[in-house]
Amino acid sequence: MTIHPDEDIRLRPDGSIDTAYYMARGRRERSQQAHRLAKSCLPEKRERRSFLGTLFSF
């Protein structure tokens, strides 16, 4: 989770930091990163070939 310098810290009405917001934001960002990582590890789809095509491939 990256907080940009020009981004204001989100506060609750009592003036304390809205920790629930930042925890939910962190979970969402970790989930997105895990999905990107899992997707990058999937094997690429290969062209489906017949049995004879695999025996006589050039």
PQR file of N, CA, C, O and H, with PARSE charges and radii, in Angstrom:
ATOM      1  N   MET A   1       0.844  -1.166   0.000 -0.4000 1.5000
ATOM      2  CA  MET A   1       0.000   0.000   0.000 -0.0000 2.0000
ATOM      3  C   MET A   1       0.892   1.232   0.000  0.5500 1.7000
ATOM      4  O   MET A   1       1.797   1.367   0.824 -0.5500 1.4000
ATOM      5  N   THR A   2       0.624   2.105  -0.919 -0.4000 1.5000
ATOM      6  CA  THR A   2       1.428   3.304  -1.046 -0.0000 2.0000
ATOM      7  C   THR A   2       0.576   4.527  -0.743  0.5500 1.7000
ATOM      8  O   THR A   2      -0.503   4.703  -1.308 -0.5500 1.4000
ATOM      9  H   THR A   2      -0.111   1.995  -1.588  0.4000 1.0000
ATOM     10  N   ILE A   3       1.065   5.354   0.141 -0.4000 1.5000
ATOM     11  CA  ILE A   3       0.392   6.619   0.425 -0.0000 2.0000
ATOM     12  C   ILE A   3       1.216   7.715  -0.234  0.5500 1.7000
ATOM     13  O   ILE A   3       2.402   7.873   0.056 -0.5500 1.4000
ATOM     14  H   ILE A   3       1.942   5.210   0.600  0.4000 1.0000
ATOM     15  N   HIS A   4       0.594   8.454  -1.105 -0.4000 1.5000
ATOM     16  CA  HIS A   4       1.276   9.527  -1.807 -0.0000 2.0000
ATOM     17  C   HIS A   4       1.378  10.747  -0.898  0.5500 1.7000
ATOM     18  O   HIS A   4       0.494  10.988  -0.075 -0.5500 1.4000
ATOM     19  H   HIS A   4      -0.370   8.326  -1.341  0.4000 1.0000
ATOM     20  N   PRO A   5       2.449  11.513  -1.044 -0.5600 1.5000
ATOM     21  CA  PRO A   5       2.636  12.676  -0.166  0.2800 2.0000
ATOM     22  C   PRO A   5       1.499  13.701  -0.254  0.5500 1.7000
ATOM     23  O   PRO A   5       1.204  14.389   0.723 -0.5500 1.4000
ATOM     24  N   ASP A   6       0.870  13.799  -1.417 -0.4000 1.5000
ATOM     25  CA  ASP A   6      -0.194  14.789  -1.573 -0.0000 2.0000
ATOM     26  C   ASP A   6      -1.562  14.250  -1.140  0.5500 1.7000
ATOM     27  O   ASP A   6      -2.561  14.965  -1.216 -0.5500 1.4000
ATOM     28  H   ASP A   6       1.110  13.240  -2.211  0.4000 1.0000
ATOM     29  N   GLU A   7      -1.608  12.990  -0.687 -0.4000 1.5000
ATOM     30  CA  GLU A   7      -2.860  12.380  -0.244 -0.0000 2.0000
ATOM     31  C   GLU A   7      -3.044  12.630   1.253  0.5500 1.7000
ATOM     32  O   GLU A   7      -2.153  12.349   2.054 -0.5500 1.4000
ATOM     33  H   GLU A   7      -0.796  12.409  -0.626  0.4000 1.0000
ATOM     34  N   ASP A   8      -4.199  13.156   1.614 -0.4000 1.5000
ATOM     35  CA  ASP A   8      -4.498  13.387   3.026 -0.0000 2.0000
ATOM     36  C   ASP A   8      -4.813  12.065   3.716  0.5500 1.7000
ATOM     37  O   ASP A   8      -5.386  11.158   3.112 -0.5500 1.4000
ATOM     38  H   ASP A   8      -4.923  13.385   0.963  0.4000 1.0000
ATOM     39  N   ILE A   9      -4.431  11.964   4.985 -0.4000 1.5000
ATOM     40  CA  ILE A   9      -4.727  10.773   5.769 -0.0000 2.0000
ATOM     41  C   ILE A   9      -6.206  10.800   6.126  0.5500 1.7000
ATOM     42  O   ILE A   9      -6.734  11.815   6.581 -0.5500 1.4000
ATOM     43  H   ILE A   9      -3.965  12.700   5.476  0.4000 1.0000
ATOM     44  N   ARG A  10      -6.858   9.674   5.912 -0.4000 1.5000
ATOM     45  CA  ARG A  10      -8.299   9.598   6.180 -0.0000 2.0000
ATOM     46  C   ARG A  10      -8.529   9.494   7.692  0.5500 1.7000
ATOM     47  O   ARG A  10      -7.938   8.653   8.368 -0.5500 1.4000
ATOM     48  H   ARG A  10      -6.429   8.849   5.542  0.4000 1.0000
ATOM     49  N   LEU A  11      -9.386  10.353   8.195 -0.4000 1.5000
ATOM     50  CA  LEU A  11      -9.663  10.401   9.625 -0.0000 2.0000
ATOM     51  C   LEU A  11     -11.123  10.079   9.908  0.5500 1.7000
ATOM     52  O   LEU A  11     -12.002  10.292   9.073 -0.5500 1.4000
ATOM     53  H   LEU A  11      -9.866  11.036   7.646  0.4000 1.0000
ATOM     54  N   ARG A  12     -11.357   9.559  11.110 -0.4000 1.5000
ATOM     55  CA  ARG A  12     -12.727   9.325  11.587 -0.0000 2.0000
ATOM     56  C   ARG A  12     -13.257  10.635  12.172  0.5500 1.7000
ATOM     57  O   ARG A  12     -12.500  11.578  12.400 -0.5500 1.4000
ATOM     58  H   ARG A  12     -10.643   9.385  11.788  0.4000 1.0000
ATOM     59  N   PRO A  13     -14.571  10.676  12.411 -0.5600 1.5000
ATOM     60  CA  PRO A  13     -15.144  11.915  12.964  0.2800 2.0000
ATOM     61  C   PRO A  13     -14.522  12.364  14.285  0.5500 1.7000
ATOM     62  O   PRO A  13     -14.526  13.557  14.587 -0.5500 1.4000
ATOM     63  N   ASP A  14     -13.983  11.424  15.083 -0.4000 1.5000
ATOM     64  CA  ASP A  14     -13.367  11.817  16.357 -0.0000 2.0000
ATOM     65  C   ASP A  14     -11.928  12.295  16.196  0.5500 1.7000
ATOM     66  O   ASP A  14     -11.283  12.666  17.177 -0.5500 1.4000
ATOM     67  H   ASP A  14     -13.980  10.455  14.837  0.4000 1.0000
ATOM     68  N   GLY A  15     -11.422  12.288  14.958 -0.4000 1.5000
ATOM     69  CA  GLY A  15     -10.083  12.803  14.687 -0.0000 2.0000
ATOM     70  C   GLY A  15      -8.995  11.752  14.632  0.5500 1.7000
ATOM     71  O   GLY A  15      -7.857  12.070  14.288 -0.5500 1.4000
ATOM     72  H   GLY A  15     -11.946  11.986  14.162  0.4000 1.0000
ATOM     73  N   SER A  16      -9.310  10.503  14.960 -0.4000 1.5000
ATOM     74  CA  SER A  16      -8.299   9.444  14.889 -0.0000 2.0000
ATOM     75  C   SER A  16      -8.220   8.887  13.470  0.5500 1.7000
ATOM     76  O   SER A  16      -9.134   9.077  12.667 -0.5500 1.4000
ATOM     77  H   SER A  16     -10.235  10.245  15.239  0.4000 1.0000
ATOM     78  N   ILE A  17      -7.139   8.212  13.176 -0.4000 1.5000
ATOM     79  CA  ILE A  17      -6.935   7.637  11.840 -0.0000 2.0000
ATOM     80  C   ILE A  17      -7.934   6.518  11.612  0.5500 1.7000
ATOM     81  O   ILE A  17      -8.169   5.694  12.496 -0.5500 1.4000
ATOM     82  H   ILE A  17      -6.396   8.058  13.828  0.4000 1.0000
ATOM     83  N   ASP A  18      -8.517   6.492  10.429 -0.4000 1.5000
ATOM     84  CA  ASP A  18      -9.511   5.476  10.057 -0.0000 2.0000
ATOM     85  C   ASP A  18      -8.784   4.174   9.713  0.5500 1.7000
ATOM     86  O   ASP A  18      -8.534   3.878   8.544 -0.5500 1.4000
ATOM     87  H   ASP A  18      -8.325   7.161   9.711  0.4000 1.0000
ATOM     88  N   THR A  19      -8.448   3.401  10.753 -0.4000 1.5000
ATOM     89  CA  THR A  19      -7.679   2.176  10.547 -0.0000 2.0000
ATOM     90  C   THR A  19      -8.464   1.118   9.771  0.5500 1.7000
ATOM     91  O   THR A  19      -7.873   0.349   9.014 -0.5500 1.4000
ATOM     92  H   THR A  19      -8.651   3.641  11.702  0.4000 1.0000
ATOM     93  N   ALA A  20      -9.778   1.068   9.947 -0.4000 1.5000
ATOM     94  CA  ALA A  20     -10.594   0.082   9.223 -0.0000 2.0000
ATOM     95  C   ALA A  20     -10.493   0.313   7.718  0.5500 1.7000
ATOM     96  O   ALA A  20     -10.418  -0.641   6.944 -0.5500 1.4000
ATOM     97  H   ALA A  20     -10.258   1.693  10.562  0.4000 1.0000
ATOM     98  N   TYR A  21     -10.490   1.567   7.309 -0.4000 1.5000
ATOM     99  CA  TYR A  21     -10.357   1.894   5.880 -0.0000 2.0000
ATOM    100  C   TYR A  21      -9.016   1.404   5.346  0.5500 1.7000
ATOM    101  O   TYR A  21      -8.964   0.785   4.283 -0.5500 1.4000
ATOM    102  H   TYR A  21     -10.551   2.342   7.937  0.4000 1.0000
ATOM    103  N   TYR A  22      -7.942   1.670   6.063 -0.4000 1.5000
ATOM    104  CA  TYR A  22      -6.607   1.288   5.591 -0.0000 2.0000
ATOM    105  C   TYR A  22      -6.399  -0.230   5.641  0.5500 1.7000
ATOM    106  O   TYR A  22      -5.683  -0.774   4.801 -0.5500 1.4000
ATOM    107  H   TYR A  22      -7.984   2.173   6.927  0.4000 1.0000
ATOM    108  N   MET A  23      -7.009  -0.920   6.607 -0.4000 1.5000
ATOM    109  CA  MET A  23      -6.906  -2.386   6.642 -0.0000 2.0000
ATOM    110  C   MET A  23      -7.641  -2.991   5.443  0.5500 1.7000
ATOM    111  O   MET A  23      -7.134  -3.912   4.802 -0.5500 1.4000
ATOM    112  H   MET A  23      -7.590  -0.478   7.290  0.4000 1.0000
ATOM    113  N   ALA A  24      -8.838  -2.474   5.140 -0.4000 1.5000
ATOM    114  CA  ALA A  24      -9.596  -2.973   3.984 -0.0000 2.0000
ATOM    115  C   ALA A  24      -8.862  -2.672   2.687  0.5500 1.7000
ATOM    116  O   ALA A  24      -8.844  -3.491   1.768 -0.5500 1.4000
ATOM    117  H   ALA A  24      -9.250  -1.726   5.660  0.4000 1.0000
ATOM    118  N   ARG A  25      -8.266  -1.509   2.620 -0.4000 1.5000
ATOM    119  CA  ARG A  25      -7.505  -1.126   1.418 -0.0000 2.0000
ATOM    120  C   ARG A  25      -6.297  -2.049   1.232  0.5500 1.7000
ATOM    121  O   ARG A  25      -6.003  -2.475   0.115 -0.5500 1.4000
ATOM    122  H   ARG A  25      -8.281  -0.844   3.367  0.4000 1.0000
ATOM    123  N   GLY A  26      -5.607  -2.352   2.320 -0.4000 1.5000
ATOM    124  CA  GLY A  26      -4.457  -3.247   2.250 -0.0000 2.0000
ATOM    125  C   GLY A  26      -4.858  -4.651   1.833  0.5500 1.7000
ATOM    126  O   GLY A  26      -4.162  -5.280   1.036 -0.5500 1.4000
ATOM    127  H   GLY A  26      -5.845  -2.006   3.228  0.4000 1.0000
ATOM    128  N   ARG A  27      -5.978  -5.157   2.362 -0.4000 1.5000
ATOM    129  CA  ARG A  27      -6.463  -6.489   1.962 -0.0000 2.0000
ATOM    130  C   ARG A  27      -6.784  -6.531   0.478  0.5500 1.7000
ATOM    131  O   ARG A  27      -6.446  -7.490  -0.216 -0.5500 1.4000
ATOM    132  H   ARG A  27      -6.544  -4.646   3.009  0.4000 1.0000
ATOM    133  N   ARG A  28      -7.442  -5.478  -0.001 -0.4000 1.5000
ATOM    134  CA  ARG A  28      -7.815  -5.418  -1.418 -0.0000 2.0000
ATOM    135  C   ARG A  28      -6.561  -5.395  -2.303  0.5500 1.7000
ATOM    136  O   ARG A  28      -6.499  -6.110  -3.303 -0.5500 1.4000
ATOM    137  H   ARG A  28      -7.717  -4.699   0.563  0.4000 1.0000
ATOM    138  N   GLU A  29      -5.582  -4.593  -1.945 -0.4000 1.5000
ATOM    139  CA  GLU A  29      -4.360  -4.501  -2.741 -0.0000 2.0000
ATOM    140  C   GLU A  29      -3.560  -5.804  -2.702  0.5500 1.7000
ATOM    141  O   GLU A  29      -2.991  -6.208  -3.716 -0.5500 1.4000
ATOM    142  H   GLU A  29      -5.633  -4.013  -1.132  0.4000 1.0000
ATOM    143  N   ARG A  30      -3.511  -6.467  -1.538 -0.4000 1.5000
ATOM    144  CA  ARG A  30      -2.820  -7.766  -1.456 -0.0000 2.0000
ATOM    145  C   ARG A  30      -3.530  -8.807  -2.300  0.5500 1.7000
ATOM    146  O   ARG A  30      -2.880  -9.623  -2.953 -0.5500 1.4000
ATOM    147  H   ARG A  30      -3.973  -6.138  -0.714  0.4000 1.0000
ATOM    148  N   SER A  31      -4.857  -8.790  -2.295 -0.4000 1.5000
ATOM    149  CA  SER A  31      -5.629  -9.734  -3.097 -0.0000 2.0000
ATOM    150  C   SER A  31      -5.365  -9.514  -4.583  0.5500 1.7000
ATOM    151  O   SER A  31      -5.159 -10.472  -5.330 -0.5500 1.4000
ATOM    152  H   SER A  31      -5.385  -8.126  -1.764  0.4000 1.0000
ATOM    153  N   GLN A  32      -5.372  -8.261  -5.008 -0.4000 1.5000
ATOM    154  CA  GLN A  32      -5.108  -7.955  -6.414 -0.0000 2.0000
ATOM    155  C   GLN A  32      -3.708  -8.412  -6.819  0.5500 1.7000
ATOM    156  O   GLN A  32      -3.526  -8.964  -7.904 -0.5500 1.4000
ATOM    157  H   GLN A  32      -5.539  -7.483  -4.402  0.4000 1.0000
ATOM    158  N   GLN A  33      -2.729  -8.188  -5.962 -0.4000 1.5000
ATOM    159  CA  GLN A  33      -1.358  -8.600  -6.261 -0.0000 2.0000
ATOM    160  C   GLN A  33      -1.259 -10.120  -6.332  0.5500 1.7000
ATOM    161  O   GLN A  33      -0.573 -10.650  -7.206 -0.5500 1.4000
ATOM    162  H   GLN A  33      -2.877  -7.739  -5.081  0.4000 1.0000
ATOM    163  N   ALA A  34      -1.930 -10.829  -5.430 -0.4000 1.5000
ATOM    164  CA  ALA A  34      -1.904 -12.296  -5.455 -0.0000 2.0000
ATOM    165  C   ALA A  34      -2.542 -12.817  -6.735  0.5500 1.7000
ATOM    166  O   ALA A  34      -2.055 -13.788  -7.316 -0.5500 1.4000
ATOM    167  H   ALA A  34      -2.487 -10.398  -4.720  0.4000 1.0000
ATOM    168  N   HIS A  35      -3.621 -12.188  -7.182 -0.4000 1.5000
ATOM    169  CA  HIS A  35      -4.251 -12.603  -8.436 -0.0000 2.0000
ATOM    170  C   HIS A  35      -3.335 -12.350  -9.634  0.5500 1.7000
ATOM    171  O   HIS A  35      -3.253 -13.177 -10.542 -0.5500 1.4000
ATOM    172  H   HIS A  35      -4.017 -11.399  -6.711  0.4000 1.0000
ATOM    173  N   ARG A  36      -2.645 -11.203  -9.635 -0.4000 1.5000
ATOM    174  CA  ARG A  36      -1.698 -10.920 -10.729 -0.0000 2.0000
ATOM    175  C   ARG A  36      -0.563 -11.940 -10.734  0.5500 1.7000
ATOM    176  O   ARG A  36      -0.159 -12.415 -11.796 -0.5500 1.4000
ATOM    177  H   ARG A  36      -2.711 -10.531  -8.897  0.4000 1.0000
ATOM    178  N   LEU A  37      -0.053 -12.276  -9.563 -0.4000 1.5000
ATOM    179  CA  LEU A  37       1.041 -13.236  -9.460 -0.0000 2.0000
ATOM    180  C   LEU A  37       0.596 -14.620  -9.925  0.5500 1.7000
ATOM    181  O   LEU A  37       1.308 -15.281 -10.680 -0.5500 1.4000
ATOM    182  H   LEU A  37      -0.382 -11.891  -8.700  0.4000 1.0000
ATOM    183  N   ALA A  38      -0.574 -15.057  -9.479 -0.4000 1.5000
ATOM    184  CA  ALA A  38      -1.083 -16.370  -9.875 -0.0000 2.0000
ATOM    185  C   ALA A  38      -1.314 -16.430 -11.385  0.5500 1.7000
ATOM    186  O   ALA A  38      -1.027 -17.439 -12.028 -0.5500 1.4000
ATOM    187  H   ALA A  38      -1.153 -14.519  -8.865  0.4000 1.0000
ATOM    188  N   LYS A  39      -1.832 -15.348 -11.934 -0.4000 1.5000
ATOM    189  CA  LYS A  39      -2.091 -15.316 -13.371 -0.0000 2.0000
ATOM    190  C   LYS A  39      -0.779 -15.382 -14.163  0.5500 1.7000
ATOM    191  O   LYS A  39      -0.730 -15.998 -15.227 -0.5500 1.4000
ATOM    192  H   LYS A  39      -2.066 -14.528 -11.412  0.4000 1.0000
ATOM    193  N   SER A  40       0.273 -14.754 -13.651 -0.4000 1.5000
ATOM    194  CA  SER A  40       1.551 -14.758 -14.360 -0.0000 2.0000
ATOM    195  C   SER A  40       2.232 -16.125 -14.286  0.5500 1.7000
ATOM    196  O   SER A  40       3.107 -16.417 -15.102 -0.5500 1.4000
ATOM    197  H   SER A  40       0.233 -14.253 -12.786  0.4000 1.0000
ATOM    198  N   CYS A  41       1.848 -16.963 -13.327 -0.4000 1.5000
ATOM    199  CA  CYS A  41       2.458 -18.285 -13.183 -0.0000 2.0000
ATOM    200  C   CYS A  41       1.756 -19.359 -14.005  0.5500 1.7000
ATOM    201  O   CYS A  41       2.265 -20.472 -14.132 -0.5500 1.4000
ATOM    202  H   CYS A  41       1.137 -16.726 -12.665  0.4000 1.0000
ATOM    203  N   LEU A  42       0.592 -19.036 -14.565 -0.4000 1.5000
ATOM    204  CA  LEU A  42      -0.130 -20.024 -15.364 -0.0000 2.0000
ATOM    205  C   LEU A  42       0.634 -20.316 -16.642  0.5500 1.7000
ATOM    206  O   LEU A  42       1.218 -19.408 -17.233 -0.5500 1.4000
ATOM    207  H   LEU A  42       0.179 -18.132 -14.462  0.4000 1.0000
ATOM    208  N   PRO A  43       0.638 -21.566 -17.077 -0.5600 1.5000
ATOM    209  CA  PRO A  43       1.306 -21.865 -18.345  0.2800 2.0000
ATOM    210  C   PRO A  43       0.552 -21.222 -19.505  0.5500 1.7000
ATOM    211  O   PRO A  43      -0.670 -21.075 -19.473 -0.5500 1.4000
ATOM    212  N   GLU A  44       1.299 -20.851 -20.507 -0.4000 1.5000
ATOM    213  CA  GLU A  44       0.663 -20.246 -21.669 -0.0000 2.0000
ATOM    214  C   GLU A  44      -0.100 -21.310 -22.437  0.5500 1.7000
ATOM    215  O   GLU A  44       0.305 -22.472 -22.487 -0.5500 1.4000
ATOM    216  H   GLU A  44       2.292 -20.970 -20.533  0.4000 1.0000
ATOM    217  N   LYS A  45      -1.202 -20.900 -23.030 -0.4000 1.5000
ATOM    218  CA  LYS A  45      -2.001 -21.850 -23.793 -0.0000 2.0000
ATOM    219  C   LYS A  45      -1.229 -22.230 -25.055  0.5500 1.7000
ATOM    220  O   LYS A  45      -0.737 -21.376 -25.791 -0.5500 1.4000
ATOM    221  H   LYS A  45      -1.531 -19.956 -22.989  0.4000 1.0000
ATOM    222  N   ARG A  46      -1.141 -23.517 -25.272 -0.4000 1.5000
ATOM    223  CA  ARG A  46      -0.450 -24.004 -26.465 -0.0000 2.0000
ATOM    224  C   ARG A  46      -1.474 -24.470 -27.480  0.5500 1.7000
ATOM    225  O   ARG A  46      -2.612 -24.804 -27.147 -0.5500 1.4000
ATOM    226  H   ARG A  46      -1.541 -24.212 -24.674  0.4000 1.0000
ATOM    227  N   GLU A  47      -1.045 -24.481 -28.698 -0.4000 1.5000
ATOM    228  CA  GLU A  47      -1.911 -24.967 -29.762 -0.0000 2.0000
ATOM    229  C   GLU A  47      -2.122 -26.465 -29.575  0.5500 1.7000
ATOM    230  O   GLU A  47      -1.167 -27.217 -29.378 -0.5500 1.4000
ATOM    231  H   GLU A  47      -0.121 -24.210 -28.968  0.4000 1.0000
ATOM    232  N   ARG A  48      -3.340 -26.876 -29.635 -0.4000 1.5000
ATOM    233  CA  ARG A  48      -3.645 -28.291 -29.461 -0.0000 2.0000
ATOM    234  C   ARG A  48      -3.326 -29.027 -30.756  0.5500 1.7000
ATOM    235  O   ARG A  48      -3.776 -28.636 -31.834 -0.5500 1.4000
ATOM    236  H   ARG A  48      -4.116 -26.266 -29.795  0.4000 1.0000
ATOM    237  N   ARG A  49      -2.544 -30.099 -30.636 -0.4000 1.5000
ATOM    238  CA  ARG A  49      -2.139 -30.860 -31.810 -0.0000 2.0000
ATOM    239  C   ARG A  49      -2.609 -32.299 -31.663  0.5500 1.7000
ATOM    240  O   ARG A  49      -2.796 -32.806 -30.557 -0.5500 1.4000
ATOM    241  H   ARG A  49      -2.179 -30.416 -29.760  0.4000 1.0000
ATOM    242  N   SER A  50      -2.789 -32.918 -32.773 -0.4000 1.5000
ATOM    243  CA  SER A  50      -3.178 -34.319 -32.745 -0.0000 2.0000
ATOM    244  C   SER A  50      -1.965 -35.173 -32.376  0.5500 1.7000
ATOM    245  O   SER A  50      -0.835 -34.686 -32.360 -0.5500 1.4000
ATOM    246  H   SER A  50      -2.638 -32.506 -33.671  0.4000 1.0000
ATOM    247  N   PHE A  51      -2.209 -36.427 -32.085 -0.4000 1.5000
ATOM    248  CA  PHE A  51      -1.125 -37.336 -31.727 -0.0000 2.0000
ATOM    249  C   PHE A  51      -0.101 -37.439 -32.852  0.5500 1.7000
ATOM    250  O   PHE A  51       1.103 -37.376 -32.606 -0.5500 1.4000
ATOM    251  H   PHE A  51      -3.128 -36.822 -32.098  0.4000 1.0000
ATOM    252  N   LEU A  52      -0.579 -37.599 -34.086 -0.4000 1.5000
ATOM    253  CA  LEU A  52       0.349 -37.687 -35.221 -0.0000 2.0000
ATOM    254  C   LEU A  52       1.093 -36.380 -35.434  0.5500 1.7000
ATOM    255  O   LEU A  52       2.257 -36.378 -35.837 -0.5500 1.4000
ATOM    256  H   LEU A  52      -1.558 -37.651 -34.286  0.4000 1.0000
ATOM    257  N   GLY A  53       0.420 -35.274 -35.164 -0.4000 1.5000
ATOM    258  CA  GLY A  53       1.094 -33.967 -35.300 -0.0000 2.0000
ATOM    259  C   GLY A  53       2.262 -33.822 -34.340  0.5500 1.7000
ATOM    260  O   GLY A  53       3.257 -33.177 -34.670 -0.5500 1.4000
ATOM    261  H   GLY A  53      -0.525 -35.276 -34.838  0.4000 1.0000
ATOM    262  N   THR A  54       2.155 -34.414 -33.154 -0.4000 1.5000
ATOM    263  CA  THR A  54       3.266 -34.327 -32.200 -0.0000 2.0000
ATOM    264  C   THR A  54       4.408 -35.259 -32.597  0.5500 1.7000
ATOM    265  O   THR A  54       5.573 -34.959 -32.340 -0.5500 1.4000
ATOM    266  H   THR A  54       1.347 -34.938 -32.885  0.4000 1.0000
ATOM    267  N   LEU A  55       4.078 -36.385 -33.221 -0.4000 1.5000
ATOM    268  CA  LEU A  55       5.128 -37.296 -33.644 -0.0000 2.0000
ATOM    269  C   LEU A  55       5.950 -36.748 -34.809  0.5500 1.7000
ATOM    270  O   LEU A  55       7.159 -36.968 -34.885 -0.5500 1.4000
ATOM    271  H   LEU A  55       3.131 -36.629 -33.430  0.4000 1.0000
ATOM    272  N   PHE A  56       5.288 -36.042 -35.704 -0.4000 1.5000
ATOM    273  CA  PHE A  56       5.961 -35.556 -36.914 -0.0000 2.0000
ATOM    274  C   PHE A  56       6.118 -34.049 -36.933  0.5500 1.7000
ATOM    275  O   PHE A  56       6.037 -33.425 -37.991 -0.5500 1.4000
ATOM    276  H   PHE A  56       4.306 -35.864 -35.642  0.4000 1.0000
ATOM    277  N   SER A  57       6.343 -33.463 -35.768 -0.4000 1.5000
ATOM    278  CA  SER A  57       6.523 -32.001 -35.737 -0.0000 2.0000
ATOM    279  C   SER A  57       7.922 -31.640 -36.235  0.5500 1.7000
ATOM    280  O   SER A  57       8.888 -32.367 -36.003 -0.5500 1.4000
ATOM    281  H   SER A  57       6.409 -33.970 -34.909  0.4000 1.0000
ATOM    282  N   PHE A  58       8.004 -30.544 -36.900 -0.4000 1.5000
ATOM    283  CA  PHE A  58       9.275 -30.083 -37.473 -0.0000 2.0000
ATOM    284  C   PHE A  58       9.745 -28.867 -36.759  0.5500 1.7000
ATOM    285  O   PHE A  58      10.799 -28.324 -37.092 -0.5500 1.4000
ATOM    286  H   PHE A  58       7.219 -29.954 -37.089  0.4000 1.0000
TER
END
